């Protein structure tokens, strides 16, 4: 079972808003990343050679769920799943590239859409790409993962720290939105990330149990 809580990541909520509001026009390319850098084994079950382990079950599942929630079922799927670190003691996959293709011959919002989902344990860049979305009217680029997981590890909670929880504290963390002005020239500006709201996932569970 996929933990669908990542549907309430701030970066994903922002992308969803831009797409649903048609800010980018018809979307033609959606690229989503979940990258880390760890060139050693952490020695937990996720990196053991057992069913359900590896980066696809751990991280790709979230990106797949987000893409299906946004765009629905694709026409075709292509995937490369690899072990790139080649570390002694495991052959568990640690890299993936998954493409979801939407039929080029049909009419609709997502005709000829290409969705690329990527993840690796060997991305050492200081700024790691999270989302890149291109539409016929504009583009959105976002670096860095949602802040909620790190905030929870630091002891913050959405109830006790409502003023800051789920929010990116610095403008440089925001994504970049590129559109055109009235003269057709490209204009790029910072676009504030919506607050992440994991608490909504648990509210939905509580409502379903009542």
Secondary structure by P-SEA (a helix, b strand, c coil): cccccccccaaaaaaaaaaaacccccccbbbbbbbbbbcccccccccccccccccccccaaaaaaaaaaccccccbbbbbbbbccccccccccccbbbbbbccccccccccbbbbbbbccccccccccccbbbbccccbbbbccccaaaaaaaacccccccccccccccccccbbbbbbbcccbbbbbbbbbbcbbbaaaaaaaaaaaac
